[in-house]
Structure formats: structure tokens, C-alpha cells
Amino acid sequence: MRRAALISLLILASCSGDGQTSAPSSTQPVLTTIAAAGTPATTVPAPTTTAAPSTTTTTTPTTLPANAAPAFALSQVVFGDSSFVIITNWGNDGGSLAGFWLSQGGAFQALPDVTLRPGEQALIGLAAEPPPDLAGLAAIIDLGRSIGTVAPDSGEIALHNSTAFDDAASLVAYVEWGETNQARSELAMAAGLWDGIPVAVFDDAPSISTGIYPAISSLDWSVDIGG
């Protein structure tokens, strides 16, 4: 009887594990770094490419368009001397950022021909210094101060799909923080992309971010803590 029990224990020990299943491997996106070109804000910077980081992760969209198409949106805005924004493709198909523009106030900047697959993200550097080399990104694009300083107390960022900047149909994503009545606030409300209430930020807040698509309300955004 004791021998049978011992055999049973040995069989159980050989079959047991940690209860975890390894995540399936996936093809890693190639990190593309686009350098600032020092040209007017209506021209596309000349791209250069660097090697991919060793570790890459992507955001999995929770809401997808009905038809196969890319769906670009703003996911994070970082303020100050190291300012940048994150653009995420929430769609169920890949697409290029060529033909899209970022704006702040009356300043506009074209985005280069960088393709984002579903769930991939691009960091758009908007500071005088080079953007940070963060892992988990499909592309890092350095636009310098082409649309001005991204101030922590008040401002806006808009993403357009054409140069008809005063047409609500050109807006695809928008966020404002601090004070109301930013340059494109009314346009964003007319497009159904904003509720007219800015994200409330506190002194020295480093950034705001969202994991919601579409993020059309100040309640969809969170103020990040820490630097």
C-alpha cells in the first residue's frame, strides 16, 4: 500500500508544473527613427532608420472599426523640455502616417511615411532635444519644436488627415488640457471628437494619457504622476 502511494506521488510530481502558459511568440516590429529636418513646418522631415530594440511590446486595441482600416489616435502627451506624443493604431489593419498632420494652435507639421500595424505605436518627439529611445514602439519620429512648446499648464494637440485644417472632417483625434477655448476646441466639438471640457492638470504634471478609443472626453484621459 505504501509502495502504491509512493508511485502515485511520483506520477503527480512528474505531471505538475507552475500552472502558467507561455505567451505565443510574435514577429517584432522594426523601430524606425526619423530625424528632425530643420525645414518649415509644412514639409516632411528626411527619415533615417536605426536598429530595433531587443524588447518590443504593443498595445492591443479593445475597440475596432467595423471594416478593415487603420484608426490612428492620440494616446499620450508628455509636456515640457522632453515633450512628445504617442500615436496608436487602434484599427484592424495597418496604415501609413503619411498624409496625417499634427497641430497645436496655428502650427502644423506633416508626419512622415511610417507604417503602423494594428496595435502598434509611434512616438512623435516635439522637443528641442532628441526624443527618448523607449522600447515597445514601432517608430520614433523627431519633429523638434515644429509645432511649438507643449506647455504643462495649458494647450492642445490635434491630429488631422488632410491640410483642410479648418474643416472638422479633417480631424481624427484631439485633446486639450488646462484652459478652455483652445484654437481647435470648437472644431473638435463640431467633429464630435471632444466634449469641450479640458483635462484638468496640476502643477508639474509630466503628462496625460489614455487607453480608451475613441477618447472624446476629458474623463477619458488621466493625468500621469511622476517624471
C-alpha positions as CSV (number, residue, x, y, z in Angstrom):
1,M,0.0,0.0,0.0
2,R,2.8,2.4,0.9
3,R,4.6,1.5,-2.4
4,A,1.5,2.2,-4.4
5,A,1.1,5.6,-2.6
6,L,4.8,6.4,-3.4
7,I,4.3,5.6,-7.0
8,S,1.2,7.8,-7.1
9,L,3.2,10.7,-5.6
10,L,6.0,10.3,-8.2
11,I,3.5,10.4,-11.0
12,L,1.8,13.5,-9.7
13,A,5.2,15.2,-9.3
14,S,6.3,14.5,-12.8
15,C,3.0,15.9,-14.2
16,S,2.7,19.0,-12.2
17,G,4.0,22.5,-13.4
18,D,3.7,26.1,-12.5
19,G,0.2,26.4,-14.0
20,Q,1.3,29.1,-16.5
21,T,1.1,29.1,-20.2
22,S,3.8,30.9,-22.2
23,A,2.6,33.6,-24.4
24,P,2.9,32.7,-28.1
25,S,5.9,34.4,-29.9
26,S,5.2,37.2,-32.3
27,T,7.1,39.0,-35.0
28,Q,8.7,42.1,-33.6
29,P,8.2,45.4,-35.3
30,V,11.2,47.3,-36.6
31,L,12.0,50.5,-34.8
32,T,12.2,53.4,-37.2
33,T,13.8,56.7,-36.1
34,I,13.0,59.8,-38.1
35,A,15.3,62.7,-37.6
36,A,14.2,66.3,-37.5
37,A,14.9,68.1,-40.8
38,G,15.2,71.7,-39.8
39,T,12.7,72.6,-42.6
40,P,9.4,74.6,-42.4
41,A,6.5,73.0,-40.5
42,T,4.7,72.2,-43.8
43,T,7.4,69.8,-45.0
44,V,8.2,66.2,-44.1
45,P,11.5,65.5,-42.2
46,A,14.0,63.3,-44.0
47,P,13.9,59.9,-42.4
48,T,16.8,57.8,-41.1
49,T,16.5,54.3,-39.7
50,T,18.1,52.6,-36.7
51,A,18.1,49.1,-35.4
52,A,15.1,47.7,-33.5
53,P,15.4,47.4,-29.7
54,S,15.7,43.9,-28.3
55,T,12.3,44.0,-26.5
56,T,9.2,45.2,-28.2
57,T,5.6,45.3,-26.9
58,T,2.4,46.7,-28.4
59,T,-1.0,47.9,-27.3
60,T,-3.9,45.6,-28.1
61,P,-6.9,47.6,-29.3
62,T,-10.1,47.0,-27.4
63,T,-12.4,48.7,-29.9
64,L,-12.0,48.1,-33.7
65,P,-13.6,49.8,-36.7
66,A,-16.3,47.7,-38.4
67,N,-14.2,47.5,-41.6
68,A,-10.6,46.7,-42.1
69,A,-8.8,50.0,-41.7
70,P,-6.2,51.8,-39.6
71,A,-7.5,54.0,-36.9
72,F,-4.9,56.5,-35.6
73,A,-5.4,58.3,-32.3
74,L,-3.5,60.2,-29.6
75,S,-2.6,58.0,-26.6
76,Q,-0.2,60.2,-24.6
77,V,1.0,63.8,-24.4
78,V,4.2,64.5,-22.5
79,F,4.9,68.1,-21.5
80,G,8.0,70.2,-21.1
81,D,11.5,70.1,-22.3
82,S,11.2,66.4,-23.3
83,S,7.8,66.7,-24.8
84,F,6.4,64.1,-27.2
85,V,3.1,62.4,-28.1
86,I,2.2,58.8,-28.7
87,I,0.0,57.8,-31.6
88,T,-1.6,54.4,-31.6
89,N,-3.1,52.4,-34.4
90,W,-6.4,51.1,-32.9
91,G,-7.6,49.8,-36.2
92,N,-7.7,46.2,-37.5
93,D,-5.5,47.0,-40.5
94,G,-2.1,48.6,-40.9
95,G,-1.6,52.0,-42.4
96,S,0.9,54.8,-43.0
97,L,1.1,58.1,-41.2
98,A,1.9,59.8,-44.5
99,G,-0.8,62.4,-45.2
100,F,-1.5,63.0,-41.5
101,W,-0.6,66.2,-39.6
102,L,-0.1,67.2,-36.0
103,S,-1.2,70.7,-34.9
104,Q,-1.1,72.9,-31.9
105,G,-2.7,76.3,-32.1
106,G,-1.8,77.8,-35.5
107,A,1.3,75.5,-36.1
108,F,1.1,72.4,-38.3
109,Q,3.5,69.6,-39.0
110,A,3.3,66.8,-41.6
111,L,4.1,63.2,-40.4
112,P,6.4,61.0,-42.4
113,D,5.7,57.8,-44.3
114,V,5.8,55.3,-41.3
115,T,3.5,52.3,-41.2
116,L,1.9,51.2,-38.0
117,R,0.3,47.7,-37.9
118,P,-2.7,47.1,-35.6
119,G,-1.9,47.9,-32.0
120,E,1.5,49.5,-32.8
121,Q,2.5,52.9,-31.6
122,A,4.8,55.7,-32.8
123,L,6.5,58.3,-30.5
124,I,6.5,61.8,-32.0
125,G,9.2,63.9,-30.5
126,L,8.3,67.6,-30.1
127,A,11.2,68.9,-28.1
128,A,14.5,70.6,-29.0
129,E,16.4,67.6,-27.6
130,P,16.2,64.2,-29.2
131,P,13.2,62.0,-28.2
132,P,13.8,59.2,-25.7
133,D,14.6,55.8,-27.1
134,L,11.8,53.8,-25.5
135,A,11.1,50.1,-26.0
136,G,7.7,48.9,-27.2
137,L,7.4,51.3,-30.1
138,A,7.2,50.7,-33.9
139,A,8.7,54.2,-34.7
140,I,10.3,57.2,-33.1
141,I,9.9,60.4,-35.1
142,D,11.7,63.6,-34.2
143,L,9.9,66.7,-35.3
144,G,11.7,69.1,-32.9
145,R,9.8,72.3,-31.9
146,S,7.9,72.4,-35.2
147,I,4.5,73.0,-33.5
148,G,5.9,75.0,-30.6
149,T,6.3,74.2,-26.9
150,V,4.0,71.7,-25.3
151,A,3.3,73.5,-22.1
152,P,2.2,71.6,-19.0
153,D,-0.4,74.2,-17.8
154,S,-2.5,74.6,-20.9
155,G,-2.6,73.5,-24.5
156,E,-3.9,71.2,-27.2
157,I,-2.8,68.6,-29.7
158,A,-4.8,67.7,-32.8
159,L,-4.3,65.0,-35.4
160,H,-5.5,65.7,-39.0
161,N,-5.9,63.5,-42.1
162,S,-5.6,66.4,-44.6
163,T,-4.4,70.0,-44.9
164,A,-8.0,71.3,-44.6
165,F,-7.2,72.3,-41.1
166,D,-10.3,74.4,-40.6
167,D,-12.6,71.6,-41.7
168,A,-14.0,69.4,-38.9
169,A,-13.8,66.5,-41.3
170,S,-10.0,66.6,-41.3
171,L,-9.8,66.0,-37.5
172,V,-9.3,62.4,-36.4
173,A,-8.2,62.9,-32.8
174,Y,-8.0,65.8,-30.3
175,V,-7.1,66.6,-26.7
176,E,-6.9,69.8,-24.7
177,W,-5.8,70.4,-21.2
178,G,-5.7,73.3,-18.7
179,E,-7.7,76.2,-20.1
180,T,-10.7,76.1,-22.4
181,N,-11.2,77.6,-25.8
182,Q,-8.0,76.4,-27.4
183,A,-7.6,77.2,-31.1
184,R,-9.2,74.0,-32.4
185,S,-11.5,73.2,-29.5
186,E,-14.7,74.3,-31.2
187,L,-13.7,72.4,-34.4
188,A,-13.1,69.2,-32.4
189,M,-16.6,69.6,-30.8
190,A,-18.2,70.1,-34.2
191,A,-16.4,66.9,-35.3
192,G,-17.8,65.0,-32.3
193,L,-14.2,64.4,-31.1
194,W,-14.3,66.5,-27.9
195,D,-16.8,67.4,-25.2
196,G,-15.4,71.0,-24.7
197,I,-14.0,70.3,-21.2
198,P,-10.2,70.4,-20.9
199,V,-8.3,67.7,-19.0
200,A,-7.6,69.1,-15.5
201,V,-3.9,69.1,-14.9
202,F,-2.0,70.0,-11.7
203,D,1.3,71.9,-11.3
204,D,4.3,69.9,-12.6
205,A,2.2,67.1,-14.1
206,P,4.5,65.4,-16.5
207,S,1.9,64.1,-19.0
208,I,-1.6,62.9,-19.7
209,S,-2.6,59.6,-21.3
210,T,-5.5,57.4,-22.3
211,G,-6.1,53.8,-23.1
212,I,-9.6,54.4,-24.5
213,Y,-10.6,54.6,-28.1
214,P,-12.1,56.9,-29.2
215,A,-11.0,59.3,-26.3
216,I,-13.5,62.1,-26.9
217,S,-13.9,63.4,-23.3
218,S,-11.7,64.8,-20.6
219,L,-12.9,61.9,-18.5
220,D,-11.2,59.5,-21.0
221,W,-7.8,60.9,-20.1
222,S,-5.7,60.6,-16.9
223,V,-3.1,62.9,-15.5
224,D,0.1,60.9,-15.0
225,I,2.1,61.2,-11.8
226,G,5.9,61.2,-11.6
227,G,8.6,62.0,-14.2
